[in-house]
Amino acid sequence: MSESRNSRRTFLVRAATAAVAIPLGIRLIDRPAFAQDLPKLPLDNPQAKALNYVESTEGLTHPNFKPGSDCANCQFWTGGDAEWGPCTLFPGHHVAAKGWCSAWARKAG
């Protein structure tokens, strides 16, 4: 009888260990993308097209464009001083700091 208790106890300990270790292992393998891993926003992206995104404001004639406005001074820009960085409007992509889209809003401060 003690032999069956040991194998039952061993099974339960191993099952509990696996129940904890497997989800943890999956989280380590399937890590979230870091900002430097993000691809540049393609100009043919449907949301980029809908918001008239451009990578450079040079020569831009959109009616809502105001000279001096670009992604780097927009409230949705989170890229700091980088040349390319994340924007909360285009999750999963980097946008150009010198770019612009029709959702541009002046950064507070």
Buried (B, 14 or more C-beta within 10 A) or exposed (E): EEEEEEEEEEEEEEEEEEEEEEEEEEEEEEEEEEEEEBEEBEEEBEBBEEBBBBBEBEEBEEEEBEEEBBBBEBEBBEBEEBEBBBBEBBEEBBBBBBBBBEBBEEEEE
